[in-house]
Amino acid sequence: MSKEKKIKHEKKRKKRHIVRNIFLVLFLIIIISAIAAAFLGYNFYKKHKTIEFDTLYEKRQYEVVAVFRSKGYKENEDVFKYYRYVGKLSKKQYETYVKNCKKLSIYKDGATPAYGEQLLTLVTCAYHTENGRFVVVARKKENI
């Protein structure tokens, strides 16, 4: 295969990959929105406290620990901004994040994660207020 054909083939492959990823993101947004709406009902929450997350390489399960409504705040507002807690957190940051998520949670019976447990945070739009968000926080269970 000539160099030009290889380059053209690689460009097409990348384009297909980008389109596939866009469809995946849109699909996830729809699914997360449906999950968020359902989690507002306590019976649904009680029956579906485990989130299954499967990839080509592994299957994961997460236990829901907090469900709450929030919003995107202005920089100068002195409130808990869950979206500021990303990546590897210090023990203090992790504990602050968990404490505040549990405090905001609509349901008060979820488990409390310990420092070092992997967390999954699902966020979607909510319409209870301007720039509203619906948040589900879950901790990773042991590999299945």
Number of C-alpha atoms within 10 A of each C-alpha: 5 7 8 9 10 11 11 12 12 12 12 12 11 12 12 12 12 12 11 11 12 12 12 12 12 11 12 14 16 13 12 19 18 12 19 23 13 14 23 16 10 12 10 13 16 14 9 14 16 18 17 11 10 10 7 5 5 9 11 15 17 20 20 24 24 27 24 20 22 19 19 13 14 9 8 6 8 8 9 15 17 17 12 8 13 11 6 10 13 11 12 10 14 19 17 15 20 21 15 14 23 22 13 16 19 15 17 12 12 17 13 16 19 12 15 12 12 13 19 16 15 17 19 20 18 18 11 12 11 10 12 16 18 23 24 21 21 26 22 18 15 8 9 7
